[in-house]
């Protein structure tokens, strides 16, 4: 299975993602009720998140234009990660045979997942190089290159954020 927060592959019996620590399965379901998948909250930046050089580790990624509980201190600009991927000849043959029976083509699904994750990883590295600790408005785009390749790009706005204090509680800086 894949972590819904960071997209990394995790074992099917994992309760938490070893990469981002997002909760994958309910830890207490004694009532017998069915719980929907939990949404992991964004971690509050702390010295423990700092990298070896004293800066932040990988920037947090958000699809929204703002981060609840945080203020945007500085907008650094557009950041992106890009990859161009192609399935090998053997994978294309197997995928072609799967089209006979219909249904999901797992070889292409896995290729798409890997390409998106690589684009996100490169987006985070680019943003970190810019000095960002977060990226807002994260989106994907893809383009077919020739008949055998796909370009996947992840892009967003690199920002520096910090937790709101009592004096700014409830006030957000929103990008238009």
C-alpha positions as CSV (number, residue, x, y, z in Angstrom):
1,X,0.0,0.0,0.0
2,X,1.0,3.6,-0.3
3,X,0.9,6.4,2.3
4,X,-1.9,8.9,1.5
5,X,0.2,11.8,2.8
6,X,3.7,11.3,1.3
7,X,3.0,8.7,-1.4
8,X,5.8,6.3,-0.3
9,X,5.2,2.6,-0.4
10,X,4.7,1.0,3.0
11,X,4.0,-2.5,4.2
12,X,0.4,-3.6,4.2
13,X,0.4,-4.1,7.9
14,X,1.9,-0.8,8.8
15,X,0.0,1.5,11.3
16,X,2.2,4.5,10.7
17,X,4.2,5.6,7.6
18,X,8.0,5.2,8.4
19,X,8.7,8.1,6.1
20,X,6.4,10.9,7.3
21,X,4.8,9.3,10.4
22,X,1.2,9.7,9.1
23,X,-1.3,7.4,10.8
24,X,-2.4,4.8,8.2
25,X,-4.8,2.7,10.3
26,X,-6.8,3.5,13.4
27,X,-4.9,2.5,16.5
28,X,-8.1,1.9,18.7
29,X,-11.3,0.6,17.2
30,X,-12.7,-1.0,20.3
31,X,-16.2,0.4,19.6
32,X,-16.4,-1.7,16.4
33,X,-17.4,1.4,14.4
34,X,-15.8,1.9,11.0
35,X,-13.5,4.8,10.9
36,X,-12.5,6.7,7.8
37,X,-8.8,7.1,7.0
38,X,-7.3,9.8,9.3
39,X,-5.8,12.9,7.9
40,X,-2.4,13.6,9.3
41,X,-2.0,17.2,10.7
42,X,1.0,19.2,9.5
43,X,3.8,19.1,12.0
44,X,4.7,22.3,13.8
45,X,8.2,23.3,12.9
46,X,10.7,22.7,15.7
47,X,14.4,22.4,16.2
48,X,14.1,18.7,15.9
49,X,13.1,19.1,12.3
50,X,16.2,21.1,11.5
51,X,18.7,19.4,9.1
52,X,22.4,18.9,9.8
53,X,23.2,22.5,8.6
54,X,20.7,24.0,11.0
55,X,18.2,24.6,8.3
56,X,14.9,22.8,7.8
57,X,14.7,19.2,6.5
58,X,12.5,18.7,3.5
59,X,9.8,21.3,3.1
60,X,6.2,20.5,4.0
61,X,3.8,20.3,0.9
62,X,0.3,21.7,0.8
63,X,-2.3,21.8,-1.9
64,X,-4.0,24.8,-0.3
65,X,-3.0,28.4,-0.7
66,X,-2.4,28.8,3.0
67,X,-1.5,26.6,6.0
68,X,-4.0,26.7,8.9
69,X,-2.1,27.8,12.1
70,X,0.8,29.2,10.3
71,X,1.6,32.5,8.7
72,X,3.6,33.0,5.5
73,X,6.6,35.1,6.4
74,X,8.2,35.1,2.9
75,X,7.2,34.1,-0.6
76,X,10.3,32.7,-2.4
77,X,8.7,32.0,-5.8
78,X,7.7,29.1,-8.0
79,X,9.3,25.7,-7.4
80,X,9.1,22.6,-9.4
81,X,10.2,19.0,-9.9
82,X,10.2,17.3,-13.2
83,X,10.7,13.8,-14.6
84,X,10.2,12.1,-17.9
85,X,9.5,8.4,-17.7
86,X,9.0,5.6,-20.1
87,X,8.0,2.0,-19.6
88,X,10.5,-0.5,-20.9
89,X,9.7,-2.8,-23.8
90,X,9.0,-5.8,-21.6
91,X,6.6,-3.8,-19.5
92,X,4.8,-2.4,-22.6
93,X,4.3,-6.0,-23.9
94,X,2.9,-7.2,-20.6
95,X,0.7,-4.1,-20.3
96,X,-0.5,-4.7,-23.9
97,X,-1.5,-8.2,-23.1
98,X,-3.4,-7.0,-20.0
99,X,-5.5,-4.8,-22.3
100,X,-7.1,-7.9,-23.8
101,X,-8.9,-8.7,-20.5
102,X,-9.6,-5.1,-19.6
103,X,-9.3,-3.5,-16.2
104,X,-6.4,-1.7,-14.5
105,X,-3.0,-1.9,-16.2
106,X,-0.9,-2.3,-13.0
107,X,2.4,-1.7,-14.9
108,X,1.3,1.8,-16.0
109,X,-0.3,2.6,-12.6
110,X,3.0,1.8,-10.9
111,X,4.9,3.9,-13.4
112,X,2.6,6.8,-12.9
113,X,2.9,6.6,-9.1
114,X,6.7,6.4,-9.3
115,X,6.8,9.4,-11.7
116,X,4.6,11.5,-9.5
117,X,6.6,10.6,-6.4
118,X,9.9,11.4,-8.1
119,X,8.5,14.8,-9.3
120,X,7.4,15.6,-5.7
121,X,10.8,14.6,-4.3
122,X,12.5,16.9,-6.8
123,X,10.0,19.7,-6.0
124,X,11.0,19.4,-2.3
125,X,14.7,19.4,-3.1
126,X,14.3,22.5,-5.3
127,X,12.3,24.3,-2.6
128,X,14.8,23.4,0.1
129,X,17.6,24.8,-2.2
130,X,15.6,28.1,-2.3
131,X,15.4,28.2,1.5
132,X,11.7,27.2,1.8
133,X,10.3,25.2,4.7
134,X,6.9,24.7,2.9
135,X,5.4,24.7,-0.5
136,X,1.8,25.8,-1.0
137,X,-0.5,25.4,-4.0
138,X,1.1,22.1,-5.0
139,X,-0.2,20.7,-8.3
140,X,0.8,18.2,-11.0
141,X,0.8,18.5,-14.8
142,X,1.7,15.9,-17.3
143,X,2.4,15.9,-21.0
144,X,3.0,13.0,-23.5
145,X,6.4,13.2,-25.1
146,X,6.3,11.3,-28.3
147,X,4.3,8.0,-28.1
148,X,6.3,6.3,-25.4
149,X,7.2,8.9,-22.8
150,X,5.4,11.1,-20.2
151,X,6.6,14.2,-18.6
152,X,5.4,14.7,-15.1
153,X,5.9,18.1,-13.3
154,X,5.0,19.0,-9.7
155,X,4.9,22.7,-9.0
156,X,3.9,25.1,-6.3
157,X,5.0,28.3,-4.5
158,X,8.0,28.0,-2.2
159,X,7.4,29.9,1.1
160,X,8.8,30.3,4.6
161,X,6.1,29.8,7.2
162,X,6.1,30.0,11.0
163,X,3.4,29.1,13.6
164,X,1.0,31.9,14.5
165,X,1.3,33.3,17.9
166,X,-1.6,34.7,20.1
167,X,-1.3,38.2,18.6
168,X,-1.9,36.9,15.0
169,X,-4.3,34.1,15.9
170,X,-6.9,33.5,13.2
171,X,-5.2,35.8,10.7
172,X,-3.9,34.1,7.5
173,X,-1.8,35.5,4.7
174,X,-3.5,34.1,1.6
175,X,-2.0,34.2,-1.9
176,X,-4.4,35.0,-4.7
